Amino acid sequence: MRKIAGIACAVLLCACGAASADVSLPALISDNMVIQQGQRVSIWGKAAPGEKVTVSLGEQRVSAEADAAGRWRVALEPMPAGGPHEMTIAGTNSIVVKNILVGEVWLCSGQSNIQVTVSGSTGGAEAAAAADYPEIRYFRVNSIGNDVPQDDCKGKWVVCAPQNIRSFSAVSYYFGSRLHAELRKPVGLVYSAVGATVIEAWMERSAFQDDPVYQKSIERQDQLMDAYHKYLETLAQWKKEVEEAAAAGREAPPEPPRTGWNASAWNPGNLYNGLIAPLTAYTIHGAIWYQGESNCNYSGTYEHLLKAMIGHWRKNWGLGDFPFLIVQLPNCGKIEQQPGPSQWAQVREAQLRALALPNVGLAVSIDVGEAANLHPPRKREIGERLALAAMKIAYGRDLVYSGPIFESAKVEGGRIRLTFKHVGGGLMTPNGEPLRHFAIAGEDRKFVWASATIEGNEVVVWNDNVKAPVAVRYNWANAPDGNLYNREGLPASPLRTDDWQP
């Protein structure tokens, strides 16, 4: 009887323990979190079906009942910047979330260049040593891709300090620290990035079933995976034959060539499901995006995909047309000796054309790359240029936030005159040196290098051997070395006046 009674007590204790743990929170809602100021924010989690959950923060106290699947959500009214605060979530058990700040929250996403760490960036050691900013917090999503959308992820909020910021994203940190310095308010950075990934992986697959461009990407990735699986089967057979040859004293057969690609991180929708979907209930002010290198082989579709992704993310967050700031790809590779086609230039053009959407900004980075480095270390300039765009687009500051962007072209005899937006204090080159990397073409569509000069806020381009020019390109190459800036020190975006197939 004593043994039976002991078992019954143990069962009862386990049942009580399970009940007391019914209320749970996603990883994003945890100690050191930053809540977006000035907007209604969602707090959500899981509990027993039908359980009443009450959330208390400051003078706010709101309740909700868990649905049949155990999901609950409440909305807190807008709060001013400040803190620290504590929040209590109570059902059959209680959870206290501590050291909460209210401020500015930004999503930071993309591929490997946004993964370059502070310690790996130019001046990173000095930046990290000075990074004692308790009002800057970051959340690194440590999850992987998934076949279906997830409602939670792995990660935790970290308070910015010299000992931990070294391993954090340099672009994200320089962006966030500049915002903090300008706004004098807490900043939260939700960082979700994976290297060597295509944009299709960051787009919800089910939402684009009727999109022919996206469907073509699915077919391409399926072909890569099918070829890779066949390669693995062939490889396994080859290894068996090598063993048999060794046992029989025969010469081993040649290793089969690798085909296909293990493109699991490239699978359309994979990263959206695992690394973005869990974040969409969390209120943000905007997003920064540094990606495109892996799409250069299919650059002609990037404009469509980028615009579609921006629209879809905005729809799923339900926050309207929140600011979306794009890093335009930097120069990469050797400087070309002659004008020609460029897939990197096409991706940059696609990123530029995304400015047609509302509240989209562009940080031009065409001057910070390195010839032999796909991951150039000059990340401070990129982060700070993103912050400049944010100060204008997100916060309405009256400032010059962009380098010159092509506006119009006019043929004047044997010359073409270009006008620009965002000239700021005027057009210039560093140290007054001659303009570089302009090319011009006639009706034959053969581009040759051209002379160019600044006249006021315009640029005039010509080549004496092109008597009837019709088109101009600037910095249209993988690794151009053009030098057109405004007087605020911001570089001009690459441009072309034609719409010819590259």
Summary of the structure (lengths in Angstrom):
residues: 502
radius of gyration: 27.1
end to end distance: 86.0
largest distance: 107.1
contacts: 1711
relative contact order: 0.10
helix: 32%
strand: 26%
